[in-house]
Amino acid sequence: MKKYDVIIVGAGPAGLHCADKLSGHGLEVLVLEKKNVFGEKVCAGGLTRKDLALLEVPENLFEKKVYVSLLVSSLFRNYSRFQMPVLYTVDRRKLGEWMAEKVRSRGTEIRTGSRVSRIEKDRIFTDKGEEIGYRYLVGADGVTSVVRRYLGLPAEKRIFTFQYRVPWKGEDRFEIHMDSRYFHAWYAWIFPHDGYLVIGTGGDARYVSPAKMKERFFTWAEKQGFDLTGATYESFPISYDYRGWDFDPVFLTGEAAGLASGLTGEGIYQALVSGEAAAAGILGDKEPLPAMDRVIRYNRIQNNFLRFMIKSGPFRNLIFNFILFLLKINSRLNKRVTKGFS
């Protein structure tokens, strides 16, 4: 039986970033990816400045650098233009291929088309009949994580999301629409890409019906002037059921750990930070751990606010309008909120 120091299950941003941080330390690392391609995850495709502080993405991968944001409630519109980009949009597959090539160039072995079917305390088994040993195991395998199941952790908190790709030529701006008549406690997003927009929404099926959300979304989109007939439809779940990440010698990262935000759906930054934290746990390096603590605290604040909004019922739009009113009259607060996001 071949044995590795570290096996990373999943080659998304968390797994590949973890592998990158482990390179150069004399460890034999294996990354296993169940799909045959990298980055094949449906998402709005946005990176923030805090993502880029951890991941030095080359300029040629950016589709759009977005300097303009628009926040909309049932009563207010808050249009802001910034000196620095508030958002960078990318093609997730190209981003994944770039990250994978970077890791491979540093000597790490990556196998695609390798699904982990069973895990034991010192070895994993693949659907190809392979038996591979490990000293450390990192779960970076997303919302349906087999590593999380091995640890016996439930994943009850999930957001359903769906989006459409709509051809577009116009101002490149990032939009958030908050209106509980259409989106319950959540919101709709609009991300500009090269020649098209990604328009979508989502919510927790325990509190809002996906069928009703989709019906209301179509009504809203029509009022915004978007024709979704023939637009490319995409749907994906997001896990925000965090129950820990360090189960030494097993670590969970990104959505496998439930680290995405239940309020915004944001997950790439959490994936990168947790990938670094898992590598630090293996290497005995304490420096990245405060960033992980901040991510956990940030998610806790967002998820507490989400619970508050879910319980607010008919008062949700009053709260959304009040928030936008404050942002419109207080430029310092507006900049602070934008900085916290980006």
Secondary structure by P-SEA (a helix, b strand, c coil): cccccbbbccccaaaaaaaaaacccccbbbbbbcccccccccccccccaaaaaacccccccccccccbbbbbcccbbbbbbbcccccccccaaaaaaaaaaaaaaabbbbbcccccccccccccccccbbbbbbcbbbcccccccaaaaaacccccbbbbbbbbbbbbbccbbbbbbbccccccccbbbbbbcccbbbbccccccccccaaaaaaaaaaaaaaacccccccbbbbbcccccccccccccbbbcccccccccccccccaaaaaaaaaaaaaaaaccccaaaaaaaaaaaaaaaaaaaaaaaacccaaaaaaaaaaaaaaacaaaaaaaaaaac
